[in-house]
Amino acid sequence: MTGRALRTGLLGGSFNPAHGAHRRVTLFAMAALDLDESWWLVSPGNPLKPVAGMAPLSKRFASALAVSRRASIRVTAIERELGTRFTVDTLKRIVGRWPGRRFVWLMGSDNLAQFHRWKDWRKIARLMPIAVIARPGYDADAFASPAMAWLRRYRKPVASIRNRAGWSAPALYILRFDPDRRSATAIRQADPQWADRLSAKALRDGVTHRPIPDSAE
């Protein structure tokens, strides 16, 4: 890694709870894009998701720590510290705070399908490259979405991101691999009390190193 900017993937989400598909998708994207590490941005609250059924941040953070163990993945709740609610504001602050890194936004095709509903989504695309990972059942809607109609002109071959000179934005990379059908929704339905078994004591942010309060926020 000496002599080049650290290449960092950013995967945002509720992680309610984190599970093996999050890990598998992240490691696959890191290998495909030649990333040095990834950060999981555990959101205090997704404006597009209902509050009902959302476990406390500390529990979701603990689940992400457990799933990401022994991988080059840092778990962070930086949005709580920054006081940002929307992805575009969070990413602006991250890019400004870590100018020596090269970031790429990772998201599933389910998010691409509704990306046009995100605040200032075109600004997100101009902040950093976007890598979309195929997700069963969502690809048709994703590729027919208003955001894809705009992003399509910026689609690039995955090999180009490995070239330092080719790291630019807007840029769209489509990643395809064997589908993983695990989902947080299915886990919650099968095990509604999953959060009760996780300890949220002495948690520390993997990026800022600040403590994560054990609370019902």
Number of C-alpha atoms within 10 A of each C-alpha: 7 5 5 10 14 15 21 21 28 21 20 18 17 21 23 25 23 25 18 15 16 22 18 13 23 26 20 15 22 20 11 15 21 17 20 15 19 24 22 29 23 25 24 24 19 16 13 9 10 9 10 6 11 18 21 17 25 26 27 24 30 24 22 27 21 14 17 22 12 8 12 14 25 18 24 25 26 24 21 16 12 12 11 16 15 16 20 19 17 19 20 14 15 16 15 11 10 10 10 12 15 19 26 27 21 26 23 21 24 19 17 26 20 16 19 16 13 17 14 14 15 16 15 21 19 13 20 21 25 26 24 21 24 22 22 14 12 15 17 13 15 23 16 12 17 16 19 20 11 11 18 13 11 15 16 16 11 16 12 13 20 14 10 12 8 12 17 15 16 19 23 24 23 15 20 14 11 9 13 14 10 12 16 17 13 11 16 16 10 10 10 12 12 16 19 10 8 15 13 21 14 11 18 20 16 17 14 12 11 14 13 21 14 15 11 9 10
